[in-house]
Every structure is written in structure tokens, then in C-alpha cells.
């Protein structure tokens, strides 16, 4: 399974970006897909995730109300819509995938995921 994350770029504070995570070599059916980010000089942290079979979602407190996550079954792609971006959202964003059935609270755990994409960089200027 290969994951391709894309959509990053430079945006001003208050702007929006949409990240995409596309899978090849497998489908996302029955999977969970998560987004994580690593700010400069910091540890990687959970952002959002979606469980494919029931569309259950989970968001980090820092992005609730600003970010949404959605899926496109036909394109085997998960999207992270990021609105009202802040400079503190600057990071490399990674998508991750597991085919295993996990509970909702486990969506936020990096150890729940078996496959990771290469990352896409988001820079938010003030």
C-alpha cells in the first residue's frame, strides 16, 4: 500500500488549504485514515482521522471547528479541509492508514497505523 499526500503550500493566516491522501495498492474500505503533522522542531502530533466503515471522525482540539475530514470512495481518497489557518498550523502533514478495525479513540494514536505517506508541507504566514 502506498499513500500519496498532496495539497500543501504557502498560505496567509486565515486562508484555507485542502490536503488529499490517495491510496494505491489497496482500497480504503474498512480502513481508518488519519492525518498527523510535525511542526518545525516538534514531535509529530495527531490532527484528524476518519474510520471508513462508519465515517466516525476524531479531531485534535487545536483544529476542531476549523478542519474537516472527508472521503471519496470512488477516488479512494481522503481529504483534510483546513480553514481559518493559523501560523501554528505550519507543519509537515502526513496521512496514515490501517486496514485493522480500531476503536474511535485509537484513531489519534500513531501506533494504530501501518502505512504512512511521505508528507506534504504547509506553511502559514502571519
MIRO-131703 format. One record per atom (N, C-alpha, C): residue number from 1; residue in three letters; atom name; x, y, z. Coordinates in nm, 4 decimals. Example, Ala and Ser with C-alpha at 12.3 -4.5 7.8 and 13.67 -1.06 7.14 Angstrom:
NODE resi resn name px py pz
NODE 1 ALA N 1.3190 -0.5690 0.7800
NODE 1 ALA CA 1.2300 -0.4500 0.7800
NODE 1 ALA C 1.3200 -0.3300 0.7800
NODE 2 SER N 1.2850 -0.2250 0.7080
NODE 2 SER CA 1.3670 -0.1060 0.7140
NODE 2 SER C 1.2900 0.0030 0.7870
***
This chain:
NODE resi resn name px py pz
NODE 1 UNK N 0.0847 -0.1188 0.0000
NODE 1 UNK CA 0.0000 0.0000 0.0000
NODE 1 UNK C 0.0883 0.1240 0.0000
NODE 2 UNK N 0.0580 0.2134 -0.0897
NODE 2 UNK CA 0.1301 0.3403 -0.0926
NODE 2 UNK C 0.0320 0.4549 -0.0764
NODE 3 UNK N 0.0714 0.5510 0.0047
NODE 3 UNK CA -0.0116 0.6678 0.0278
NODE 3 UNK C 0.0571 0.7897 -0.0316
NODE 4 UNK N -0.0218 0.8705 -0.0989
NODE 4 UNK CA 0.0320 0.9927 -0.1585
NODE 4 UNK C -0.0429 1.1114 -0.1001
NODE 5 UNK N 0.0280 1.1907 -0.0205
NODE 5 UNK CA -0.0311 1.3119 0.0351
NODE 5 UNK C 0.0059 1.4294 -0.0532
NODE 6 UNK N -0.0884 1.5181 -0.0748
NODE 6 UNK CA -0.0627 1.6340 -0.1599
NODE 6 UNK C -0.1518 1.7495 -0.1169
NODE 7 UNK N -0.1253 1.8657 -0.1718
NODE 7 UNK CA -0.2091 1.9815 -0.1463
NODE 7 UNK C -0.1477 2.0861 -0.0556
NODE 8 UNK N -0.0311 2.0593 -0.0040
NODE 8 UNK CA 0.0324 2.1564 0.0826
NODE 8 UNK C 0.0793 2.2787 0.0067
NODE 9 UNK N 0.1205 2.3802 0.0818
NODE 9 UNK CA 0.1684 2.5019 0.0186
NODE 9 UNK C 0.1810 2.6142 0.1188
NODE 10 UNK N 0.1978 2.7343 0.0664
NODE 10 UNK CA 0.2115 2.8550 0.1476
NODE 10 UNK C 0.0794 2.9316 0.1416
NODE 11 UNK N 0.0296 2.9686 0.2578
NODE 11 UNK CA -0.0973 3.0408 0.2645
NODE 11 UNK C -0.0897 3.1431 0.3768
NODE 12 UNK N -0.1622 3.2502 0.3622
NODE 12 UNK CA -0.1672 3.3502 0.4678
NODE 12 UNK C -0.2604 3.3058 0.5796
NODE 13 UNK N -0.2356 3.3570 0.6966
NODE 13 UNK CA -0.3231 3.3276 0.8101
NODE 13 UNK C -0.4669 3.3657 0.7747
NODE 14 UNK N -0.5586 3.2787 0.8135
NODE 14 UNK CA -0.6987 3.2984 0.7793
NODE 14 UNK C -0.7413 3.2305 0.6514
NODE 15 UNK N -0.6447 3.1838 0.5749
NODE 15 UNK CA -0.6741 3.1183 0.4486
NODE 15 UNK C -0.7074 2.9712 0.4652
NODE 16 UNK N -0.7224 2.9047 0.3518
NODE 16 UNK CA -0.7630 2.7639 0.3506
NODE 16 UNK C -0.6740 2.6832 0.2574
NODE 17 UNK N -0.6645 2.5562 0.2883
NODE 17 UNK CA -0.5992 2.4586 0.2017
NODE 17 UNK C -0.6748 2.3279 0.2138
NODE 18 UNK N -0.6691 2.2485 0.1089
NODE 18 UNK CA -0.7256 2.1151 0.1153
NODE 18 UNK C -0.6164 2.0137 0.0824
NODE 19 UNK N -0.5896 1.9269 0.1763
NODE 19 UNK CA -0.4927 1.8205 0.1558
NODE 19 UNK C -0.5651 1.6946 0.1092
NODE 20 UNK N -0.4954 1.6181 0.0276
NODE 20 UNK CA -0.5503 1.4921 -0.0220
NODE 20 UNK C -0.4577 1.3781 0.0147
NODE 21 UNK N -0.5171 1.2647 0.0408
NODE 21 UNK CA -0.4404 1.1420 0.0678
NODE 21 UNK C -0.4999 1.0337 -0.0200
NODE 22 UNK N -0.4245 0.9929 -0.1193
NODE 22 UNK CA -0.4716 0.8909 -0.2134
NODE 22 UNK C -0.3945 0.7617 -0.1897
NODE 23 UNK N -0.4652 0.6509 -0.1995
NODE 23 UNK CA -0.4041 0.5202 -0.1774
NODE 23 UNK C -0.3915 0.4441 -0.3082
NODE 24 UNK N -0.2829 0.3722 -0.3194
NODE 24 UNK CA -0.2657 0.2803 -0.4314
NODE 24 UNK C -0.2214 0.1465 -0.3757
NODE 25 UNK N -0.2624 0.0408 -0.4418
NODE 25 UNK CA -0.2271 -0.0912 -0.3949
NODE 25 UNK C -0.3275 -0.1515 -0.3000
NODE 26 UNK N -0.4243 -0.0716 -0.2611
NODE 26 UNK CA -0.5306 -0.1201 -0.1742
NODE 26 UNK C -0.6424 -0.0183 -0.1772
NODE 27 UNK N -0.7548 -0.0571 -0.1232
NODE 27 UNK CA -0.8639 0.0397 -0.1098
NODE 27 UNK C -0.8794 0.0758 0.0367
NODE 28 UNK N -0.9465 0.1865 0.0603
NODE 28 UNK CA -0.9658 0.2325 0.1964
NODE 28 UNK C -1.0863 0.1660 0.2637
NODE 29 UNK N -1.1557 0.0782 0.1950
NODE 29 UNK CA -1.2734 0.0177 0.2557
NODE 29 UNK C -1.2339 -0.0543 0.3843
NODE 30 UNK N -1.3132 -0.0334 0.4867
NODE 30 UNK CA -1.2909 -0.0921 0.6195
NODE 30 UNK C -1.1643 -0.0404 0.6867
NODE 31 UNK N -1.1055 0.0645 0.6344
NODE 31 UNK CA -0.9816 0.1159 0.6924
NODE 31 UNK C -1.0089 0.2376 0.7793
NODE 32 UNK N -0.9045 0.2817 0.8446
NODE 32 UNK CA -0.9041 0.4099 0.9128
NODE 32 UNK C -0.7891 0.4914 0.8555
NODE 33 UNK N -0.8182 0.6148 0.8238
NODE 33 UNK CA -0.7158 0.7044 0.7712
NODE 33 UNK C -0.7001 0.8225 0.8658
NODE 34 UNK N -0.5796 0.8511 0.8998
NODE 34 UNK CA -0.5520 0.9608 0.9913
NODE 34 UNK C -0.4577 1.0619 0.9300
NODE 35 UNK N -0.4693 1.1831 0.9789
NODE 35 UNK CA -0.3759 1.2900 0.9428
NODE 35 UNK C -0.2986 1.3287 1.0680
NODE 36 UNK N -0.1698 1.3408 1.0507
NODE 36 UNK CA -0.0818 1.3849 1.1574
NODE 36 UNK C 0.0037 1.4980 1.1029
NODE 37 UNK N 0.0644 1.5727 1.1921
NODE 37 UNK CA 0.1524 1.6800 1.1464
NODE 37 UNK C 0.2722 1.6921 1.2393
NODE 38 UNK N 0.3807 1.7406 1.1821
NODE 38 UNK CA 0.5010 1.7637 1.2597
NODE 38 UNK C 0.5455 1.9071 1.2393
NODE 39 UNK N 0.5190 1.9931 1.3373
NODE 39 UNK CA 0.5657 2.1322 1.3283
NODE 39 UNK C 0.7180 2.1370 1.3358
NODE 40 UNK N 0.7783 2.2415 1.2867
NODE 40 UNK CA 0.9242 2.2523 1.2915
NODE 40 UNK C 0.9771 2.2389 1.4345
NODE 41 UNK N 1.0692 2.1490 1.4546
NODE 41 UNK CA 1.1321 2.1315 1.5838
NODE 41 UNK C 1.0472 2.0620 1.6890
NODE 42 UNK N 0.9343 2.0082 1.6482
NODE 42 UNK CA 0.8441 1.9446 1.7445
NODE 42 UNK C 0.8135 1.8008 1.7048
NODE 43 UNK N 0.7474 1.7314 1.7958
NODE 43 UNK CA 0.7082 1.5938 1.7705
NODE 43 UNK C 0.5865 1.5897 1.6782
NODE 44 UNK N 0.5727 1.4787 1.6120
NODE 44 UNK CA 0.4550 1.4588 1.5285
NODE 44 UNK C 0.3324 1.4440 1.6170
NODE 45 UNK N 0.2224 1.5032 1.5733
NODE 45 UNK CA 0.1000 1.5031 1.6532
NODE 45 UNK C -0.0215 1.4724 1.5666
NODE 46 UNK N -0.1230 1.4229 1.6328
NODE 46 UNK CA -0.2479 1.3875 1.5654
NODE 46 UNK C -0.3243 1.5132 1.5262
NODE 47 UNK N -0.3891 1.5069 1.4088
NODE 47 UNK CA -0.4725 1.6161 1.3616
NODE 47 UNK C -0.6190 1.5718 1.3486
NODE 48 UNK N -0.6419 1.4697 1.2687
NODE 48 UNK CA -0.7792 1.4244 1.2434
NODE 48 UNK C -0.7753 1.2851 1.1837
NODE 49 UNK N -0.8866 1.2149 1.1937
NODE 49 UNK CA -0.8949 1.0825 1.1339
NODE 49 UNK C -1.0378 1.0442 1.1055
NODE 50 UNK N -1.0527 0.9497 1.0152
NODE 50 UNK CA -1.1850 0.9012 0.9776
NODE 50 UNK C -1.1805 0.7503 0.9637
NODE 51 UNK N -1.2832 0.6884 1.0197
NODE 51 UNK CA -1.2956 0.5440 1.0109
NODE 51 UNK C -1.3910 0.5148 0.8955
NODE 52 UNK N -1.3436 0.4371 0.7987
NODE 52 UNK CA -1.4137 0.4236 0.6718
NODE 52 UNK C -1.5507 0.3589 0.6867
NODE 53 UNK N -1.5606 0.2548 0.7699
NODE 53 UNK CA -1.6819 0.1730 0.7688
NODE 53 UNK C -1.8040 0.2462 0.8216
NODE 54 UNK N -1.7832 0.3451 0.9105
NODE 54 UNK CA -1.8995 0.4159 0.9648
NODE 54 UNK C -1.8812 0.5675 0.9623
NODE 55 UNK N -1.7742 0.6126 0.8990
NODE 55 UNK CA -1.7430 0.7556 0.8888
NODE 55 UNK C -1.7251 0.8238 1.0237
NODE 56 UNK N -1.6945 0.7481 1.1256
NODE 56 UNK CA -1.6635 0.8100 1.2543
NODE 56 UNK C -1.5388 0.8959 1.2395
NODE 57 UNK N -1.5410 1.0117 1.2999
NODE 57 UNK CA -1.4267 1.1036 1.2896
NODE 57 UNK C -1.3779 1.1447 1.4276
NODE 58 UNK N -1.2558 1.1894 1.4291
NODE 58 UNK CA -1.1949 1.2391 1.5522
NODE 58 UNK C -1.1039 1.3544 1.5139
NODE 59 UNK N -1.1025 1.4584 1.5950
NODE 59 UNK CA -1.0204 1.5754 1.5677
NODE 59 UNK C -0.9419 1.6152 1.6912
NODE 60 UNK N -0.8244 1.6679 1.6688
NODE 60 UNK CA -0.7492 1.7275 1.7780
NODE 60 UNK C -0.8203 1.8554 1.8209
NODE 61 UNK N -0.8112 1.8850 1.9477
NODE 61 UNK CA -0.8780 2.0052 1.9991
NODE 61 UNK C -0.8316 2.1309 1.9267
NODE 62 UNK N -0.7063 2.1322 1.8872
NODE 62 UNK CA -0.6486 2.2515 1.8258
NODE 62 UNK C -0.7066 2.2821 1.6880
NODE 63 UNK N -0.7733 2.1846 1.6266
NODE 63 UNK CA -0.8263 2.2071 1.4918
NODE 63 UNK C -0.9775 2.1949 1.4847
NODE 64 UNK N -1.0406 2.1583 1.5934
NODE 64 UNK CA -1.1867 2.1449 1.5940
NODE 64 UNK C -1.2529 2.2754 1.5527
NODE 65 UNK N -1.3522 2.2618 1.4649
NODE 65 UNK CA -1.4230 2.3800 1.4177
NODE 65 UNK C -1.3560 2.4489 1.3008
NODE 66 UNK N -1.2318 2.4124 1.2705
NODE 66 UNK CA -1.1599 2.4730 1.1580
NODE 66 UNK C -1.1292 2.3716 1.0477
NODE 67 UNK N -1.1021 2.2495 1.0865
NODE 67 UNK CA -1.0666 2.1442 0.9903
NODE 67 UNK C -1.1820 2.0451 0.9789
NODE 68 UNK N -1.2002 1.9929 0.8600
NODE 68 UNK CA -1.2930 1.8829 0.8389
NODE 68 UNK C -1.2224 1.7730 0.7607
NODE 69 UNK N -1.2728 1.6528 0.7752
NODE 69 UNK CA -1.2156 1.5393 0.7044
NODE 69 UNK C -1.3273 1.4687 0.6298
NODE 70 UNK N -1.2982 1.4277 0.5083
NODE 70 UNK CA -1.3998 1.3624 0.4276
NODE 70 UNK C -1.3336 1.2589 0.3383
NODE 71 UNK N -1.4165 1.1802 0.2739
NODE 71 UNK CA -1.3631 1.0736 0.1896
NODE 71 UNK C -1.4366 1.0718 0.0568
NODE 72 UNK N -1.3693 1.0187 -0.0423
NODE 72 UNK CA -1.4295 0.9955 -0.1735
NODE 72 UNK C -1.4062 0.8496 -0.2068
NODE 73 UNK N -1.5124 0.7716 -0.1973
NODE 73 UNK CA -1.4976 0.6280 -0.2201
NODE 73 UNK C -1.4483 0.5969 -0.3610
NODE 74 UNK N -1.5046 0.6673 -0.4583
NODE 74 UNK CA -1.4701 0.6389 -0.5975
NODE 74 UNK C -1.3229 0.6675 -0.6266
NODE 75 UNK N -1.2697 0.7687 -0.5606
NODE 75 UNK CA -1.1295 0.8069 -0.5854
NODE 75 UNK C -1.0344 0.7469 -0.4831
NODE 76 UNK N -1.0907 0.6745 -0.3858
NODE 76 UNK CA -1.0059 0.6145 -0.2825
NODE 76 UNK C -0.9146 0.7189 -0.2194
NODE 77 UNK N -0.9769 0.8288 -0.1830
NODE 77 UNK CA -0.9020 0.9448 -0.1356
NODE 77 UNK C -0.9694 1.0026 -0.0115
NODE 78 UNK N -0.8875 1.0485 0.0786
NODE 78 UNK CA -0.9355 1.1195 0.1975
NODE 78 UNK C -0.8854 1.2625 0.1889
NODE 79 UNK N -0.9712 1.3553 0.2258
NODE 79 UNK CA -0.9375 1.4966 0.2194
NODE 79 UNK C -0.9350 1.5575 0.3589
NODE 80 UNK N -0.8454 1.6488 0.3785
NODE 80 UNK CA -0.8420 1.7291 0.5004
NODE 80 UNK C -0.8592 1.8743 0.4575
NODE 81 UNK N -0.9773 1.9273 0.4843
NODE 81 UNK CA -1.0051 2.0666 0.4528
NODE 81 UNK C -0.9649 2.1512 0.5723
NODE 82 UNK N -0.8745 2.2431 0.5495
NODE 82 UNK CA -0.8217 2.3256 0.6579
NODE 82 UNK C -0.8619 2.4696 0.6333
NODE 83 UNK N -0.9448 2.5220 0.7222
NODE 83 UNK CA -0.9915 2.6598 0.7118
NODE 83 UNK C -0.9399 2.7420 0.8280
NODE 84 UNK N -0.9450 2.8719 0.8119
NODE 84 UNK CA -0.9018 2.9665 0.9159
NODE 84 UNK C -0.7637 2.9246 0.9685
NODE 85 UNK N -0.6733 2.9045 0.8774
NODE 85 UNK CA -0.5409 2.8579 0.9154
NODE 85 UNK C -0.4670 2.9605 0.9987
NODE 86 UNK N -0.3851 2.9082 1.0894
NODE 86 UNK CA -0.3064 2.9905 1.1796
NODE 86 UNK C -0.1588 2.9598 1.1591
NODE 87 UNK N -0.0708 3.0517 1.1950
NODE 87 UNK CA 0.0725 3.0226 1.1823
NODE 87 UNK C 0.1125 2.8958 1.2566
NODE 88 UNK N 0.0464 2.8656 1.3656
NODE 88 UNK CA 0.0807 2.7442 1.4416
NODE 88 UNK C 0.0369 2.6162 1.3719
NODE 89 UNK N -0.0350 2.6276 1.2610
NODE 89 UNK CA -0.0676 2.5097 1.1807
NODE 89 UNK C 0.0463 2.4730 1.0858
NODE 90 UNK N 0.1490 2.5552 1.0811
NODE 90 UNK CA 0.2641 2.5267 0.9954
NODE 90 UNK C 0.3290 2.3948 1.0370
NODE 91 UNK N 0.3424 2.3049 0.9419
NODE 91 UNK CA 0.3951 2.1721 0.9723
NODE 91 UNK C 0.4046 2.0910 0.8431
NODE 92 UNK N 0.4701 1.9789 0.8553
NODE 92 UNK CA 0.4611 1.8772 0.7504
NODE 92 UNK C 0.3453 1.7854 0.7896
NODE 93 UNK N 0.2538 1.7673 0.6986
NODE 93 UNK CA 0.1338 1.6886 0.7245
NODE 93 UNK C 0.1484 1.5508 0.6602
NODE 94 UNK N 0.1188 1.4498 0.7391
NODE 94 UNK CA 0.1286 1.3112 0.6934
NODE 94 UNK C -0.0080 1.2442 0.7026
NODE 95 UNK N -0.0380 1.1615 0.6037
NODE 95 UNK CA -0.1543 1.0758 0.6190
NODE 95 UNK C -0.1062 0.9341 0.6480
NODE 96 UNK N -0.1910 0.8623 0.7168
NODE 96 UNK CA -0.1581 0.7268 0.7595
NODE 96 UNK C -0.2813 0.6395 0.7481
NODE 97 UNK N -0.2588 0.5102 0.7389
NODE 97 UNK CA -0.3683 0.4172 0.7098
NODE 97 UNK C -0.3477 0.2858 0.7839
NODE 98 UNK N -0.4582 0.2330 0.8324
NODE 98 UNK CA -0.4548 0.0972 0.8831
NODE 98 UNK C -0.5769 0.0223 0.8320
NODE 99 UNK N -0.5597 -0.1022 0.7881
NODE 99 UNK CA -0.6742 -0.1826 0.7482
NODE 99 UNK C -0.7417 -0.2491 0.8672
NODE 100 UNK N -0.6831 -0.2368 0.9827
NODE 100 UNK CA -0.7358 -0.3046 1.1015
NODE 100 UNK C -0.8543 -0.2268 1.1576
NODE 101 UNK N -0.9432 -0.2981 1.2209
NODE 101 UNK CA -1.0566 -0.2339 1.2867
NODE 101 UNK C -1.0086 -0.1793 1.4204
NODE 102 UNK N -1.0256 -0.0507 1.4393
NODE 102 UNK CA -0.9815 0.0111 1.5637
NODE 102 UNK C -1.0957 0.0919 1.6232
NODE 103 UNK N -1.0870 0.1145 1.7538
NODE 103 UNK CA -1.1893 0.1954 1.8196
NODE 103 UNK C -1.1624 0.3423 1.7918
NODE 104 UNK N -1.2649 0.4215 1.8115
NODE 104 UNK CA -1.2546 0.5628 1.7749
NODE 104 UNK C -1.1404 0.6320 1.8478
NODE 105 UNK N -1.1237 0.6044 1.9731
NODE 105 UNK CA -1.0181 0.6725 2.0489
NODE 105 UNK C -0.8790 0.6381 1.9962
NODE 106 UNK N -0.8662 0.5230 1.9339
NODE 106 UNK CA -0.7360 0.4807 1.8801
NODE 106 UNK C -0.7010 0.5539 1.7511
NODE 107 UNK N -0.7958 0.6232 1.6927
NODE 107 UNK CA -0.7684 0.6991 1.5707
NODE 107 UNK C -0.6573 0.8001 1.5940
NODE 108 UNK N -0.6453 0.8487 1.7148
NODE 108 UNK CA -0.5470 0.9524 1.7456
NODE 108 UNK C -0.4074 0.8985 1.7753
NODE 109 UNK N -0.3938 0.7691 1.7812
NODE 109 UNK CA -0.2661 0.7102 1.8192
NODE 109 UNK C -0.1830 0.6730 1.6972
NODE 110 UNK N -0.0601 0.7191 1.6939
NODE 110 UNK CA 0.0267 0.6884 1.5797
NODE 110 UNK C 0.0532 0.5390 1.5670
NODE 111 UNK N 0.0522 0.4710 1.6781
NODE 111 UNK CA 0.0808 0.3270 1.6750
NODE 111 UNK C -0.0337 0.2455 1.6158
NODE 112 UNK N -0.1484 0.3093 1.5914
NODE 112 UNK CA -0.2607 0.2382 1.5303
NODE 112 UNK C -0.2400 0.2159 1.3806
NODE 113 UNK N -0.1469 0.2880 1.3201
NODE 113 UNK CA -0.1354 0.2919 1.1748
NODE 113 UNK C -0.0201 0.2083 1.1235
NODE 114 UNK N -0.0444 0.1447 1.0093
NODE 114 UNK CA 0.0532 0.0544 0.9499
NODE 114 UNK C 0.1258 0.1143 0.8300
NODE 115 UNK N 0.0651 0.2100 0.7665
NODE 115 UNK CA 0.1236 0.2684 0.6459
NODE 115 UNK C 0.1198 0.4214 0.6576
NODE 116 UNK N 0.2269 0.4826 0.6076
NODE 116 UNK CA 0.2386 0.6281 0.6149
NODE 116 UNK C 0.2763 0.6845 0.4791
NODE 117 UNK N 0.2209 0.8018 0.4498
NODE 117 UNK CA 0.2593 0.8731 0.3295
NODE 117 UNK C 0.3860 0.9536 0.3532
NODE 118 UNK N 0.4304 1.0228 0.2507
NODE 118 UNK CA 0.5590 1.0914 0.2553
NODE 118 UNK C 0.5513 1.2307 0.3158
NODE 119 UNK N 0.4342 1.2857 0.3330
NODE 119 UNK CA 0.4210 1.4179 0.3926
NODE 119 UNK C 0.4091 1.5280 0.2892
NODE 120 UNK N 0.3333 1.6306 0.3248
NODE 120 UNK CA 0.3200 1.7490 0.2416
NODE 120 UNK C 0.3305 1.8697 0.3340
NODE 121 UNK N 0.4056 1.9680 0.2904
NODE 121 UNK CA 0.4398 2.0794 0.3780
NODE 121 UNK C 0.3370 2.1914 0.3670
NODE 122 UNK N 0.2955 2.2384 0.4828
NODE 122 UNK CA 0.2020 2.3507 0.4923
NODE 122 UNK C 0.2703 2.4621 0.5691
NODE 123 UNK N 0.2734 2.5803 0.5108
NODE 123 UNK CA 0.3310 2.6963 0.5767
NODE 123 UNK C 0.2263 2.8063 0.5806
NODE 124 UNK N 0.1988 2.8543 0.7005
NODE 124 UNK CA 0.1003 2.9599 0.7189
NODE 124 UNK C 0.1733 3.0850 0.7654
NODE 125 UNK N 0.1665 3.1880 0.6856
NODE 125 UNK CA 0.2356 3.3121 0.7194
NODE 125 UNK C 0.1422 3.4050 0.7961
NODE 126 UNK N 0.2007 3.4831 0.8853
NODE 126 UNK CA 0.1198 3.5738 0.9677
NODE 126 UNK C 0.1010 3.7078 0.8992
***
